[in-house]
């Protein structure tokens, strides 16, 4: 079986067939999905999904591209919400995105540090978004880890080798999306070979970034199988072993998620 550790089932892209796509995921062996928060104020929508689908869990947090909208959300708020429901298994996604010039870096960094504090206090894993911000991300992770360890995931990893190495050295996990399967992602596949097997995760980031087999289509949780297949081939493992490894890793990092 597989776990899609990062998707966005609340997005309008899925309104017409949410029941069907969850069923398709189950049919191909994707037995758990984590739908990730992009705005704390929309947590109610995510929780409704987790109550509707027993296989779906969620996080709570503010995406860096929405940072300015929720600067009033404190670490205390995140801790309280993170501990408020059994289906909330992570903090985030939060982090730094310098690719899109929509949010001030200082606002993103302030929000990111609050999420780190909440992850440290709750020991729920922090789902980290990092794009075009490798140096600042590595510096903040290193500095904040010095204040006390916190679990974290470098989600949809597409950064450089140095950030992957820093993340692993600090105890983090590295999650690969459909980007790993793209023909031009040779460098990313080489980075994947350097990540210890017990720190590897797979995800879709659906509805975005459909893997090669479905490139050009709207992504969905069932498509995570293609990413797992390419990751297995990259590492010289069979698919069943890759599925076992990434599932065990997901259940370890999402420690609040009941074992199957």
Secondary structure in CASP SS format (residue, H / E / C, confidence):
PFRMAT SS
TARGET T0000
AUTHOR 0000-0000-0000
METHOD secondary structure of the structure
MODEL  1
X C 1.00
X E 1.00
X E 1.00
X E 1.00
X E 1.00
X E 1.00
X E 1.00
X C 1.00
X C 1.00
X C 1.00
X C 1.00
X H 1.00
X H 1.00
X H 1.00
X C 1.00
X C 1.00
X C 1.00
X H 1.00
X H 1.00
X H 1.00
X H 1.00
X H 1.00
X H 1.00
X H 1.00
X H 1.00
X H 1.00
X H 1.00
X C 1.00
X C 1.00
X E 1.00
X E 1.00
X E 1.00
X E 1.00
X E 1.00
X E 1.00
X C 1.00
X C 1.00
X C 1.00
X C 1.00
X H 1.00
X H 1.00
X H 1.00
X H 1.00
X H 1.00
X H 1.00
X H 1.00
X H 1.00
X H 1.00
X H 1.00
X H 1.00
X H 1.00
X H 1.00
X C 1.00
X C 1.00
X C 1.00
X E 1.00
X E 1.00
X E 1.00
X E 1.00
X E 1.00
X C 1.00
X C 1.00
X C 1.00
X H 1.00
X H 1.00
X H 1.00
X H 1.00
X H 1.00
X H 1.00
X H 1.00
X C 1.00
X C 1.00
X C 1.00
X C 1.00
X H 1.00
X H 1.00
X H 1.00
X H 1.00
X H 1.00
X H 1.00
X H 1.00
X H 1.00
X C 1.00
X C 1.00
X C 1.00
X C 1.00
X C 1.00
X E 1.00
X E 1.00
X E 1.00
X E 1.00
X E 1.00
X E 1.00
X E 1.00
X E 1.00
X E 1.00
X E 1.00
X C 1.00
X C 1.00
X C 1.00
X C 1.00
X C 1.00
X C 1.00
X C 1.00
X H 1.00
X H 1.00
X H 1.00
X H 1.00
X H 1.00
X H 1.00
X H 1.00
X H 1.00
X H 1.00
X H 1.00
X H 1.00
X H 1.00
X H 1.00
X H 1.00
X H 1.00
X H 1.00
X H 1.00
X H 1.00
X C 1.00
X C 1.00
X E 1.00
X E 1.00
X E 1.00
X E 1.00
X E 1.00
X E 1.00
X E 1.00
X C 1.00
X C 1.00
X H 1.00
X H 1.00
X H 1.00
X H 1.00
X H 1.00
X H 1.00
X H 1.00
X H 1.00
X H 1.00
X H 1.00
X H 1.00
X H 1.00
X C 1.00
X C 1.00
X C 1.00
X C 1.00
X C 1.00
X C 1.00
X E 1.00
X E 1.00
X E 1.00
X C 1.00
X C 1.00
X C 1.00
X C 1.00
X C 1.00
X C 1.00
X H 1.00
X H 1.00
X H 1.00
X H 1.00
X H 1.00
X H 1.00
X H 1.00
X H 1.00
X H 1.00
X C 1.00
X C 1.00
X C 1.00
X E 1.00
X E 1.00
X E 1.00
X E 1.00
X C 1.00
X H 1.00
X H 1.00
X H 1.00
X H 1.00
X C 1.00
X C 1.00
X C 1.00
X C 1.00
X H 1.00
X H 1.00
X H 1.00
X H 1.00
X H 1.00
X H 1.00
X H 1.00
X C 1.00
X C 1.00
X C 1.00
X C 1.00
X H 1.00
X H 1.00
X H 1.00
X E 1.00
X E 1.00
X E 1.00
X C 1.00
X C 1.00
X C 1.00
X E 1.00
X C 1.00
X C 1.00
X C 1.00
X C 1.00
X C 1.00
X H 1.00
X H 1.00
X H 1.00
X C 1.00
X C 1.00
X C 1.00
X C 1.00
X C 1.00
X C 1.00
X H 1.00
X H 1.00
X H 1.00
X H 1.00
X H 1.00
X H 1.00
X H 1.00
X H 1.00
X H 1.00
X H 1.00
X H 1.00
X H 1.00
X H 1.00
X H 1.00
X H 1.00
X C 1.00
X C 1.00
X C 1.00
X H 1.00
X H 1.00
X H 1.00
X H 1.00
X H 1.00
X H 1.00
X H 1.00
X H 1.00
X H 1.00
X H 1.00
X H 1.00
X H 1.00
X H 1.00
X H 1.00
X H 1.00
X C 1.00
X C 1.00
X C 1.00
X C 1.00
X C 1.00
X C 1.00
X C 1.00
END
